[in-house]
């Protein structure tokens, strides 16, 4: 059976803290599935199901902890840039430039 695909437009807007907390596990799962983090997840069930099976986002956090610091910062800055309305390529380019600038200033 094919995996059900939902579009971001199908997700209702999050308008308050409680709604955000209720949607958090679904958002973590969707993000980890799109990034195919299940391939490197320490949870064997995720690998077997080829999708995140942990509602707490443990797969995502495990991958973030395993990333080098510069890669983690680039990813965080790129997500921040996307939230500010930049397209994916521009968001990543600006994030990498920001990390390179931090490195040049003294390895922050």
Biopython code that builds the backbone (N, CA, C, O; Angstrom):
import numpy as np
from Bio.PDB.StructureBuilder import StructureBuilder

atoms = [
    (1, "UNK", "N", (0.848, -1.166, 0.000)),
    (1, "UNK", "CA", (0.000, 0.000, 0.000)),
    (1, "UNK", "C", (0.900, 1.237, 0.000)),
    (1, "UNK", "O", (1.808, 1.330, 0.826)),
    (2, "UNK", "N", (0.669, 2.186, -0.906)),
    (2, "UNK", "CA", (1.518, 3.373, -0.955)),
    (2, "UNK", "C", (1.307, 4.256, 0.272)),
    (2, "UNK", "O", (0.223, 4.315, 0.852)),
    (3, "UNK", "N", (2.390, 4.940, 0.640)),
    (3, "UNK", "CA", (2.324, 5.840, 1.778)),
    (3, "UNK", "C", (1.449, 7.041, 1.422)),
    (3, "UNK", "O", (1.575, 7.604, 0.334)),
    (4, "UNK", "N", (0.579, 7.424, 2.324)),
    (4, "UNK", "CA", (-0.316, 8.558, 2.090)),
    (4, "UNK", "C", (0.500, 9.846, 2.094)),
    (4, "UNK", "O", (1.293, 10.086, 3.004)),
    (5, "UNK", "N", (0.302, 10.659, 1.087)),
    (5, "UNK", "CA", (0.995, 11.939, 0.982)),
    (5, "UNK", "C", (0.029, 13.067, 1.328)),
    (5, "UNK", "O", (-1.058, 13.161, 0.757)),
    (6, "UNK", "N", (0.424, 13.907, 2.248)),
    (6, "UNK", "CA", (-0.377, 15.082, 2.557)),
    (6, "UNK", "C", (0.435, 16.309, 2.206)),
    (6, "UNK", "O", (1.661, 16.315, 2.322)),
    (7, "UNK", "N", (-0.239, 17.317, 1.788)),
    (7, "UNK", "CA", (0.449, 18.546, 1.420)),
    (7, "UNK", "C", (0.451, 19.496, 2.602)),
    (7, "UNK", "O", (-0.418, 19.413, 3.470)),
    (8, "UNK", "N", (1.438, 20.415, 2.643)),
    (8, "UNK", "CA", (1.431, 21.397, 3.734)),
    (8, "UNK", "C", (0.143, 22.214, 3.766)),
    (8, "UNK", "O", (-0.282, 22.656, 4.833)),
    (9, "UNK", "N", (-0.481, 22.420, 2.607)),
    (9, "UNK", "CA", (-1.718, 23.193, 2.565)),
    (9, "UNK", "C", (-2.864, 22.458, 3.259)),
    (9, "UNK", "O", (-3.830, 23.085, 3.694)),
    (10, "UNK", "N", (-2.762, 21.134, 3.364)),
    (10, "UNK", "CA", (-3.814, 20.354, 4.010)),
    (10, "UNK", "C", (-3.726, 20.433, 5.531)),
    (10, "UNK", "O", (-4.673, 20.070, 6.228)),
    (11, "UNK", "N", (-2.589, 20.906, 6.050)),
    (11, "UNK", "CA", (-2.402, 21.020, 7.486)),
    (11, "UNK", "C", (-3.071, 22.300, 7.978)),
    (11, "UNK", "O", (-2.796, 23.378, 7.451)),
    (12, "UNK", "N", (-3.944, 22.199, 8.979)),
    (12, "UNK", "CA", (-4.598, 23.415, 9.471)),
    (12, "UNK", "C", (-3.581, 24.350, 10.126)),
    (12, "UNK", "O", (-2.582, 23.882, 10.671)),
    (13, "UNK", "N", (-3.818, 25.650, 10.083)),
    (13, "UNK", "CA", (-2.868, 26.594, 10.685)),
    (13, "UNK", "C", (-2.812, 26.425, 12.199)),
    (13, "UNK", "O", (-3.817, 26.119, 12.840)),
    (14, "UNK", "N", (-1.638, 26.626, 12.753)),
    (14, "UNK", "CA", (-1.449, 26.528, 14.194)),
    (14, "UNK", "C", (-1.623, 27.926, 14.763)),
    (14, "UNK", "O", (-0.842, 28.827, 14.458)),
    (15, "UNK", "N", (-2.642, 28.105, 15.588)),
    (15, "UNK", "CA", (-2.970, 29.442, 16.069)),
    (15, "UNK", "C", (-2.705, 29.648, 17.552)),
    (15, "UNK", "O", (-2.727, 30.785, 18.021)),
    (16, "UNK", "N", (-2.460, 28.594, 18.293)),
    (16, "UNK", "CA", (-2.199, 28.765, 19.715)),
    (16, "UNK", "C", (-1.232, 27.687, 20.199)),
    (16, "UNK", "O", (-0.945, 26.725, 19.486)),
    (17, "UNK", "N", (-0.742, 27.863, 21.407)),
    (17, "UNK", "CA", (0.272, 26.970, 21.958)),
    (17, "UNK", "C", (-0.218, 25.532, 22.048)),
    (17, "UNK", "O", (0.522, 24.606, 21.712)),
    (18, "UNK", "N", (-1.442, 25.333, 22.492)),
    (18, "UNK", "CA", (-1.970, 23.978, 22.644)),
    (18, "UNK", "C", (-2.051, 23.263, 21.297)),
    (18, "UNK", "O", (-1.725, 22.080, 21.191)),
    (19, "UNK", "N", (-2.485, 23.985, 20.279)),
    (19, "UNK", "CA", (-2.544, 23.388, 18.940)),
    (19, "UNK", "C", (-1.151, 23.007, 18.458)),
    (19, "UNK", "O", (-0.953, 21.963, 17.837)),
    (20, "UNK", "N", (-0.199, 23.871, 18.758)),
    (20, "UNK", "CA", (1.188, 23.602, 18.359)),
    (20, "UNK", "C", (1.689, 22.328, 19.032)),
    (20, "UNK", "O", (2.318, 21.490, 18.386)),
    (21, "UNK", "N", (1.417, 22.180, 20.313)),
    (21, "UNK", "CA", (1.874, 20.994, 21.028)),
    (21, "UNK", "C", (1.196, 19.732, 20.509)),
    (21, "UNK", "O", (1.831, 18.680, 20.435)),
    (22, "UNK", "N", (-0.080, 19.818, 20.149)),
    (22, "UNK", "CA", (-0.780, 18.651, 19.602)),
    (22, "UNK", "C", (-0.219, 18.267, 18.234)),
    (22, "UNK", "O", (-0.145, 17.084, 17.901)),
    (23, "UNK", "N", (0.172, 19.253, 17.451)),
    (23, "UNK", "CA", (0.671, 18.990, 16.093)),
    (23, "UNK", "C", (2.152, 18.639, 16.070)),
    (23, "UNK", "O", (2.661, 18.190, 15.043)),
    (24, "UNK", "N", (2.842, 18.833, 17.170)),
    (24, "UNK", "CA", (4.298, 18.667, 17.204)),
    (24, "UNK", "C", (4.759, 17.289, 16.746)),
    (24, "UNK", "O", (5.669, 17.189, 15.923)),
    (25, "UNK", "N", (4.152, 16.233, 17.259)),
    (25, "UNK", "CA", (4.601, 14.885, 16.893)),
    (25, "UNK", "C", (4.383, 14.626, 15.410)),
    (25, "UNK", "O", (5.228, 14.009, 14.761)),
    (26, "UNK", "N", (3.268, 15.085, 14.869)),
    (26, "UNK", "CA", (3.016, 14.896, 13.432)),
    (26, "UNK", "C", (4.024, 15.674, 12.600)),
    (26, "UNK", "O", (4.483, 15.194, 11.564)),
    (27, "UNK", "N", (4.368, 16.872, 13.052)),
    (27, "UNK", "CA", (5.347, 17.678, 12.318)),
    (27, "UNK", "C", (6.727, 17.031, 12.353)),
    (27, "UNK", "O", (7.418, 16.989, 11.336)),
    (28, "UNK", "N", (7.135, 16.520, 13.529)),
    (28, "UNK", "CA", (8.417, 15.821, 13.633)),
    (28, "UNK", "C", (8.444, 14.612, 12.702)),
    (28, "UNK", "O", (9.411, 14.397, 11.972)),
    (29, "UNK", "N", (7.379, 13.835, 12.740)),
    (29, "UNK", "CA", (7.331, 12.644, 11.887)),
    (29, "UNK", "C", (7.393, 13.013, 10.414)),
    (29, "UNK", "O", (8.121, 12.379, 9.650)),
    (30, "UNK", "N", (6.647, 14.022, 10.008)),
    (30, "UNK", "CA", (6.639, 14.427, 8.604)),
    (30, "UNK", "C", (8.033, 14.895, 8.178)),
    (30, "UNK", "O", (8.506, 14.537, 7.099)),
    (31, "UNK", "N", (8.687, 15.691, 9.020)),
    (31, "UNK", "CA", (10.019, 16.186, 8.684)),
    (31, "UNK", "C", (11.027, 15.046, 8.600)),
    (31, "UNK", "O", (11.829, 14.994, 7.668)),
    (32, "UNK", "N", (10.991, 14.138, 9.563)),
    (32, "UNK", "CA", (11.939, 13.026, 9.523)),
    (32, "UNK", "C", (11.680, 12.111, 8.335)),
    (32, "UNK", "O", (12.624, 11.565, 7.764)),
    (33, "UNK", "N", (10.420, 11.934, 7.954)),
    (33, "UNK", "CA", (10.110, 11.109, 6.781)),
    (33, "UNK", "C", (10.588, 11.775, 5.498)),
    (33, "UNK", "O", (11.134, 11.104, 4.622)),
    (34, "UNK", "N", (10.390, 13.092, 5.375)),
    (34, "UNK", "CA", (10.821, 13.797, 4.171)),
    (34, "UNK", "C", (12.338, 13.786, 4.029)),
    (34, "UNK", "O", (12.860, 13.695, 2.919)),
    (35, "UNK", "N", (13.041, 13.878, 5.150)),
    (35, "UNK", "CA", (14.504, 13.849, 5.118)),
    (35, "UNK", "C", (15.050, 12.420, 5.093)),
    (35, "UNK", "O", (16.261, 12.217, 5.004)),
    (36, "UNK", "N", (14.164, 11.441, 5.172)),
    (36, "UNK", "CA", (14.512, 10.017, 5.200)),
    (36, "UNK", "C", (15.512, 9.696, 6.313)),
    (36, "UNK", "O", (16.460, 8.933, 6.125)),
    (37, "UNK", "N", (15.271, 10.298, 7.465)),
    (37, "UNK", "CA", (16.128, 10.074, 8.622)),
    (37, "UNK", "C", (16.008, 8.646, 9.123)),
    (37, "UNK", "O", (16.911, 8.148, 9.795)),
    (38, "UNK", "N", (14.913, 7.987, 8.807)),
    (38, "UNK", "CA", (14.728, 6.601, 9.239)),
    (38, "UNK", "C", (15.867, 5.709, 8.749)),
    (38, "UNK", "O", (16.111, 4.655, 9.337)),
    (39, "UNK", "N", (16.561, 6.099, 7.699)),
    (39, "UNK", "CA", (17.667, 5.293, 7.167)),
    (39, "UNK", "C", (18.828, 5.185, 8.151)),
    (39, "UNK", "O", (19.542, 4.183, 8.158)),
    (40, "UNK", "N", (19.022, 6.210, 8.982)),
    (40, "UNK", "CA", (20.134, 6.214, 9.934)),
    (40, "UNK", "C", (19.659, 6.212, 11.382)),
    (40, "UNK", "O", (20.463, 6.369, 12.301)),
    (41, "UNK", "N", (18.370, 6.037, 11.586)),
    (41, "UNK", "CA", (17.798, 6.068, 12.925)),
    (41, "UNK", "C", (18.266, 4.862, 13.740)),
    (41, "UNK", "O", (18.336, 3.749, 13.218)),
    (42, "UNK", "N", (18.589, 5.078, 15.022)),
    (42, "UNK", "CA", (18.973, 3.944, 15.868)),
    (42, "UNK", "C", (17.799, 3.016, 16.195)),
    (42, "UNK", "O", (18.016, 1.889, 16.641)),
    (43, "UNK", "N", (16.577, 3.466, 15.983)),
    (43, "UNK", "CA", (15.386, 2.661, 16.263)),
    (43, "UNK", "C", (15.134, 1.713, 15.081)),
    (43, "UNK", "O", (14.833, 2.162, 13.975)),
    (44, "UNK", "N", (15.257, 0.422, 15.319)),
    (44, "UNK", "CA", (15.106, -0.560, 14.236)),
    (44, "UNK", "C", (13.701, -0.566, 13.646)),
    (44, "UNK", "O", (13.524, -0.879, 12.469)),
    (45, "UNK", "N", (12.708, -0.225, 14.451)),
    (45, "UNK", "CA", (11.336, -0.190, 13.940)),
    (45, "UNK", "C", (11.191, 0.871, 12.856)),
    (45, "UNK", "O", (10.511, 0.646, 11.855)),
    (46, "UNK", "N", (11.822, 2.019, 13.046)),
    (46, "UNK", "CA", (11.765, 3.086, 12.033)),
    (46, "UNK", "C", (12.389, 2.601, 10.728)),
    (46, "UNK", "O", (11.851, 2.841, 9.647)),
    (47, "UNK", "N", (13.527, 1.917, 10.838)),
    (47, "UNK", "CA", (14.188, 1.401, 9.631)),
    (47, "UNK", "C", (13.295, 0.393, 8.922)),
    (47, "UNK", "O", (13.143, 0.432, 7.701)),
    (48, "UNK", "N", (12.713, -0.504, 9.694)),
    (48, "UNK", "CA", (11.876, -1.552, 9.110)),
    (48, "UNK", "C", (10.621, -0.962, 8.452)),
    (48, "UNK", "O", (10.223, -1.409, 7.377)),
    (49, "UNK", "N", (10.003, 0.024, 9.081)),
    (49, "UNK", "CA", (8.782, 0.636, 8.551)),
    (49, "UNK", "C", (9.079, 1.726, 7.515)),
    (49, "UNK", "O", (8.170, 2.215, 6.844)),
    (50, "UNK", "N", (10.346, 2.101, 7.389)),
    (50, "UNK", "CA", (10.782, 3.154, 6.463)),
    (50, "UNK", "C", (10.034, 4.463, 6.712)),
    (50, "UNK", "O", (9.679, 5.188, 5.783)),
    (51, "UNK", "N", (9.806, 4.740, 7.997)),
    (51, "UNK", "CA", (9.138, 5.971, 8.426)),
    (51, "UNK", "C", (9.359, 6.124, 9.928)),
    (51, "UNK", "O", (9.565, 5.138, 10.636)),
    (52, "UNK", "N", (9.316, 7.353, 10.404)),
    (52, "UNK", "CA", (9.494, 7.613, 11.829)),
    (52, "UNK", "C", (8.352, 6.983, 12.621)),
    (52, "UNK", "O", (7.182, 7.159, 12.280)),
    (53, "UNK", "N", (8.696, 6.253, 13.671)),
    (53, "UNK", "CA", (7.698, 5.602, 14.515)),
    (53, "UNK", "C", (7.692, 6.166, 15.935)),
    (53, "UNK", "O", (6.984, 5.655, 16.803)),
    (54, "UNK", "N", (8.475, 7.217, 16.175)),
    (54, "UNK", "CA", (8.596, 7.788, 17.511)),
    (54, "UNK", "C", (7.954, 9.169, 17.541)),
    (54, "UNK", "O", (8.437, 10.090, 16.881)),
    (55, "UNK", "N", (6.887, 9.322, 18.288)),
    (55, "UNK", "CA", (6.149, 10.589, 18.336)),
    (55, "UNK", "C", (6.933, 11.698, 19.030)),
    (55, "UNK", "O", (6.593, 12.874, 18.894)),
    (56, "UNK", "N", (7.980, 11.337, 19.774)),
    (56, "UNK", "CA", (8.751, 12.349, 20.493)),
    (56, "UNK", "C", (9.823, 13.004, 19.634)),
    (56, "UNK", "O", (10.456, 13.964, 20.072)),
    (57, "UNK", "N", (10.039, 12.509, 18.427)),
    (57, "UNK", "CA", (11.056, 13.086, 17.554)),
    (57, "UNK", "C", (12.459, 12.622, 17.884)),
    (57, "UNK", "O", (13.427, 13.318, 17.576)),
    (58, "UNK", "N", (12.591, 11.454, 18.507)),
    (58, "UNK", "CA", (13.906, 10.964, 18.910)),
    (58, "UNK", "C", (14.817, 10.731, 17.707)),
    (58, "UNK", "O", (16.025, 10.952, 17.797)),
    (59, "UNK", "N", (14.256, 10.288, 16.587)),
    (59, "UNK", "CA", (15.066, 10.058, 15.383)),
    (59, "UNK", "C", (15.725, 11.356, 14.945)),
    (59, "UNK", "O", (16.925, 11.403, 14.674)),
    (60, "UNK", "N", (14.921, 12.401, 14.884)),
    (60, "UNK", "CA", (15.407, 13.697, 14.434)),
    (60, "UNK", "C", (16.481, 14.221, 15.376)),
    (60, "UNK", "O", (17.517, 14.711, 14.924)),
    (61, "UNK", "N", (16.243, 14.121, 16.682)),
    (61, "UNK", "CA", (17.231, 14.605, 17.651)),
    (61, "UNK", "C", (18.510, 13.785, 17.600)),
    (61, "UNK", "O", (19.598, 14.340, 17.752)),
    (62, "UNK", "N", (18.404, 12.478, 17.389)),
    (62, "UNK", "CA", (19.601, 11.639, 17.299)),
    (62, "UNK", "C", (20.460, 12.047, 16.111)),
    (62, "UNK", "O", (21.685, 12.100, 16.213)),
    (63, "UNK", "N", (19.824, 12.330, 14.999)),
    (63, "UNK", "CA", (20.579, 12.758, 13.818)),
    (63, "UNK", "C", (21.203, 14.125, 14.058)),
    (63, "UNK", "O", (22.353, 14.348, 13.680)),
    (64, "UNK", "N", (20.471, 15.042, 14.677)),
    (64, "UNK", "CA", (21.034, 16.362, 14.962)),
    (64, "UNK", "C", (22.241, 16.262, 15.886)),
    (64, "UNK", "O", (23.230, 16.969, 15.689)),
    (65, "UNK", "N", (22.173, 15.391, 16.892)),
    (65, "UNK", "CA", (23.310, 15.223, 17.802)),
    (65, "UNK", "C", (24.516, 14.640, 17.088)),
    (65, "UNK", "O", (25.654, 14.942, 17.445)),
    (66, "UNK", "N", (24.281, 13.808, 16.085)),
    (66, "UNK", "CA", (25.382, 13.164, 15.368)),
    (66, "UNK", "C", (26.020, 14.077, 14.323)),
    (66, "UNK", "O", (27.133, 13.813, 13.869)),
    (67, "UNK", "N", (25.326, 15.146, 13.940)),
    (67, "UNK", "CA", (25.853, 16.062, 12.921)),
    (67, "UNK", "C", (27.013, 16.880, 13.475)),
    (67, "UNK", "O", (27.034, 17.208, 14.661)),
    (68, "UNK", "N", (27.978, 17.211, 12.617)),
    (68, "UNK", "CA", (29.005, 18.171, 13.036)),
    (68, "UNK", "C", (28.346, 19.513, 13.367)),
    (68, "UNK", "O", (27.293, 19.841, 12.820)),
    (69, "UNK", "N", (28.962, 20.284, 14.256)),
    (69, "UNK", "CA", (28.377, 21.539, 14.718)),
    (69, "UNK", "C", (28.077, 22.496, 13.568)),
    (69, "UNK", "O", (27.012, 23.114, 13.549)),
    (70, "UNK", "N", (28.988, 22.631, 12.616)),
    (70, "UNK", "CA", (28.765, 23.557, 11.501)),
    (70, "UNK", "C", (27.569, 23.131, 10.655)),
    (70, "UNK", "O", (26.792, 23.976, 10.211)),
    (71, "UNK", "N", (27.417, 21.847, 10.432)),
    (71, "UNK", "CA", (26.281, 21.350, 9.651)),
    (71, "UNK", "C", (24.976, 21.607, 10.391)),
    (71, "UNK", "O", (23.977, 22.002, 9.789)),
    (72, "UNK", "N", (24.991, 21.382, 11.693)),
    (72, "UNK", "CA", (23.800, 21.618, 12.514)),
    (72, "UNK", "C", (23.399, 23.093, 12.477)),
    (72, "UNK", "O", (22.220, 23.419, 12.336)),
    (73, "UNK", "N", (24.388, 23.979, 12.604)),
    (73, "UNK", "CA", (24.081, 25.412, 12.544)),
    (73, "UNK", "C", (23.575, 25.812, 11.167)),
    (73, "UNK", "O", (22.639, 26.605, 11.060)),
    (74, "UNK", "N", (24.183, 25.271, 10.104)),
    (74, "UNK", "CA", (23.715, 25.575, 8.743)),
    (74, "UNK", "C", (22.262, 25.158, 8.580)),
    (74, "UNK", "O", (21.454, 25.901, 8.023)),
    (75, "UNK", "N", (21.935, 23.981, 9.064)),
    (75, "UNK", "CA", (20.565, 23.472, 8.975)),
    (75, "UNK", "C", (19.604, 24.378, 9.743)),
    (75, "UNK", "O", (18.535, 24.723, 9.240)),
    (76, "UNK", "N", (19.987, 24.761, 10.957)),
    (76, "UNK", "CA", (19.124, 25.621, 11.777)),
    (76, "UNK", "C", (18.932, 26.988, 11.121)),
    (76, "UNK", "O", (17.817, 27.509, 11.085)),
    (77, "UNK", "N", (20.009, 27.564, 10.606)),
    (77, "UNK", "CA", (19.900, 28.866, 9.942)),
    (77, "UNK", "C", (19.059, 28.759, 8.673)),
    (77, "UNK", "O", (18.277, 29.661, 8.371)),
    (78, "UNK", "N", (19.213, 27.671, 7.932)),
    (78, "UNK", "CA", (18.423, 27.493, 6.709)),
    (78, "UNK", "C", (16.935, 27.390, 7.043)),
    (78, "UNK", "O", (16.101, 27.956, 6.338)),
    (79, "UNK", "N", (16.602, 26.673, 8.111)),
    (79, "UNK", "CA", (15.194, 26.570, 8.516)),
    (79, "UNK", "C", (14.663, 27.936, 8.950)),
    (79, "UNK", "O", (13.520, 28.285, 8.656)),
    (80, "UNK", "N", (15.490, 28.696, 9.644)),
    (80, "UNK", "CA", (15.092, 30.051, 10.045)),
    (80, "UNK", "C", (14.861, 30.929, 8.809)),
    (80, "UNK", "O", (13.890, 31.683, 8.748)),
    (81, "UNK", "N", (15.759, 30.822, 7.831)),
    (81, "UNK", "CA", (15.613, 31.594, 6.594)),
    (81, "UNK", "C", (14.351, 31.199, 5.832)),
    (81, "UNK", "O", (13.659, 32.056, 5.283)),
    (82, "UNK", "N", (14.053, 29.902, 5.800)),
    (82, "UNK", "CA", (12.826, 29.442, 5.128)),
    (82, "UNK", "C", (11.595, 29.998, 5.837)),
    (82, "UNK", "O", (10.628, 30.396, 5.189)),
    (83, "UNK", "N", (11.634, 30.025, 7.157)),
    (83, "UNK", "CA", (10.508, 30.572, 7.919)),
    (83, "UNK", "C", (10.322, 32.061, 7.637)),
    (83, "UNK", "O", (9.222, 32.598, 7.766)),
    (84, "UNK", "N", (11.415, 32.719, 7.250)),
    (84, "UNK", "CA", (11.350, 34.142, 6.913)),
    (84, "UNK", "C", (10.980, 34.377, 5.456)),
    (84, "UNK", "O", (10.966, 35.521, 5.002)),
    (85, "UNK", "N", (10.678, 33.303, 4.709)),
    (85, "UNK", "CA", (10.139, 33.451, 3.365)),
    (85, "UNK", "C", (11.097, 33.253, 2.207)),
    (85, "UNK", "O", (10.707, 33.454, 1.057)),
    (86, "UNK", "N", (12.339, 32.865, 2.468)),
    (86, "UNK", "CA", (13.273, 32.642, 1.364)),
    (86, "UNK", "C", (13.004, 31.295, 0.707)),
    (86, "UNK", "O", (12.481, 30.377, 1.340)),
    (87, "UNK", "N", (13.368, 31.184, -0.575)),
    (87, "UNK", "CA", (13.222, 29.889, -1.245)),
    (87, "UNK", "C", (14.329, 28.960, -0.739)),
    (87, "UNK", "O", (15.324, 29.446, -0.203)),
    (88, "UNK", "N", (14.188, 27.643, -0.894)),
    (88, "UNK", "CA", (15.136, 26.691, -0.296)),
    (88, "UNK", "C", (16.596, 26.915, -0.681)),
    (88, "UNK", "O", (17.473, 26.870, 0.182)),
    (89, "UNK", "N", (16.871, 27.156, -1.965)),
    (89, "UNK", "CA", (18.263, 27.336, -2.383)),
    (89, "UNK", "C", (18.873, 28.593, -1.777)),
    (89, "UNK", "O", (20.009, 28.573, -1.304)),
    (90, "UNK", "N", (18.122, 29.674, -1.794)),
    (90, "UNK", "CA", (18.618, 30.930, -1.235)),
    (90, "UNK", "C", (18.778, 30.818, 0.282)),
    (90, "UNK", "O", (19.737, 31.344, 0.848)),
    (91, "UNK", "N", (17.846, 30.139, 0.932)),
    (91, "UNK", "CA", (17.919, 29.959, 2.386)),
    (91, "UNK", "C", (19.175, 29.194, 2.767)),
    (91, "UNK", "O", (19.863, 29.560, 3.720)),
    (92, "UNK", "N", (19.479, 28.129, 2.026)),
    (92, "UNK", "CA", (20.670, 27.336, 2.330)),
    (92, "UNK", "C", (21.939, 28.119, 2.020)),
    (92, "UNK", "O", (22.904, 28.057, 2.783)),
    (93, "UNK", "N", (21.951, 28.854, 0.910)),
    (93, "UNK", "CA", (23.134, 29.640, 0.548)),
    (93, "UNK", "C", (23.429, 30.689, 1.621)),
    (93, "UNK", "O", (24.583, 30.868, 2.010)),
    (94, "UNK", "N", (22.403, 31.375, 2.096)),
    (94, "UNK", "CA", (22.611, 32.375, 3.143)),
    (94, "UNK", "C", (23.048, 31.729, 4.455)),
    (94, "UNK", "O", (23.868, 32.288, 5.183)),
    (95, "UNK", "N", (22.507, 30.563, 4.754)),
    (95, "UNK", "CA", (22.890, 29.857, 5.979)),
    (95, "UNK", "C", (24.356, 29.447, 5.926)),
    (95, "UNK", "O", (25.090, 29.625, 6.898)),
    (96, "UNK", "N", (24.781, 28.902, 4.799)),
    (96, "UNK", "CA", (26.182, 28.496, 4.663)),
    (96, "UNK", "C", (27.111, 29.703, 4.714)),
    (96, "UNK", "O", (28.200, 29.620, 5.283)),
    (97, "UNK", "N", (26.693, 30.827, 4.125)),
    (97, "UNK", "CA", (27.497, 32.047, 4.182)),
    (97, "UNK", "C", (27.608, 32.549, 5.623)),
    (97, "UNK", "O", (28.667, 33.022, 6.036)),
    (98, "UNK", "N", (26.533, 32.448, 6.376)),
    (98, "UNK", "CA", (26.549, 32.883, 7.775)),
    (98, "UNK", "C", (27.494, 32.022, 8.605)),
    (98, "UNK", "O", (28.250, 32.542, 9.426)),
    (99, "UNK", "N", (27.455, 30.715, 8.396)),
    (99, "UNK", "CA", (28.351, 29.815, 9.131)),
    (99, "UNK", "C", (29.802, 30.077, 8.733)),
    (99, "UNK", "O", (30.690, 30.072, 9.586)),
    (100, "UNK", "N", (30.049, 30.308, 7.432)),
    (100, "UNK", "CA", (31.410, 30.613, 6.976)),
    (100, "UNK", "C", (31.902, 31.912, 7.605)),
    (100, "UNK", "O", (33.067, 32.011, 7.989)),
    (101, "UNK", "N", (31.024, 32.909, 7.714)),
    (101, "UNK", "CA", (31.388, 34.166, 8.368)),
    (101, "UNK", "C", (31.712, 33.963, 9.835)),
    (101, "UNK", "O", (32.659, 34.557, 10.350)),
    (102, "UNK", "N", (30.936, 33.130, 10.513)),
    (102, "UNK", "CA", (31.209, 32.833, 11.923)),
    (102, "UNK", "C", (32.552, 32.128, 12.075)),
    (102, "UNK", "O", (33.318, 32.427, 12.991)),
    (103, "UNK", "N", (32.830, 31.191, 11.174)),
    (103, "UNK", "CA", (34.097, 30.463, 11.208)),
    (103, "UNK", "C", (35.266, 31.421, 10.985)),
    (103, "UNK", "O", (36.293, 31.312, 11.655)),
    (104, "UNK", "N", (35.114, 32.366, 10.039)),
    (104, "UNK", "CA", (36.175, 33.322, 9.728)),
    (104, "UNK", "C", (36.427, 34.283, 10.890)),
    (104, "UNK", "O", (37.553, 34.745, 11.073)),
    (105, "UNK", "N", (35.398, 34.586, 11.670)),
    (105, "UNK", "CA", (35.547, 35.499, 12.804)),
    (105, "UNK", "C", (36.193, 34.845, 14.017)),
    (105, "UNK", "O", (36.509, 35.527, 14.992)),
    (106, "UNK", "N", (36.388, 33.570, 13.971)),
    (106, "UNK", "CA", (37.054, 32.948, 15.106)),
    (106, "UNK", "C", (36.499, 31.617, 15.527)),
    (106, "UNK", "O", (36.689, 31.203, 16.671)),
    (107, "UNK", "N", (35.826, 30.944, 14.645)),
    (107, "UNK", "CA", (35.367, 29.595, 14.933)),
    (107, "UNK", "C", (34.251, 29.520, 15.944)),
    (107, "UNK", "O", (34.184, 28.571, 16.726)),
    (108, "UNK", "N", (33.371, 30.508, 15.943)),
    (108, "UNK", "CA", (32.246, 30.528, 16.889)),
    (108, "UNK", "C", (31.416, 29.287, 16.787)),
    (108, "UNK", "O", (30.432, 29.142, 17.512)),
]
sb = StructureBuilder()
sb.init_structure("model")
sb.init_model(0)
sb.init_chain("A")
sb.init_seg("    ")
for serial, (resi, resn, name, xyz) in enumerate(atoms, 1):
    if name == "N":
        sb.init_residue(resn, " ", resi, " ")
    sb.init_atom(name, np.array(xyz, "f"), 0.0, 1.0, " ", f" {name:<3s}", serial, name[0])
structure = sb.get_structure()
